[in-house]
Amino acid sequence: MAPGTTRQMVFRKTNTRLGRHISVTPLNSPTQHLAYGRIILNEAQPAQSFSTGDRAIGLIALSG
């Protein structure tokens, strides 16, 4: 990152969309290797499938 350049550190409203959405990546934050996404499921969308490619994935279940 160039001196004097700032990147976003707070990502709001990551809970507003159903399904899987990536919010934080090295392209929009100061992280070099971390990407953060969120998967929101409900009765209308009870499951989500996706490929991890060459990434390691960690899942944290917040409820259910």
Secondary structure, DSSP 8 states (H G I E B T S, - for coil): --TT---------TTSSSEEEEEE-TTTSS-SS--EEEEE--SSS-------TT----------
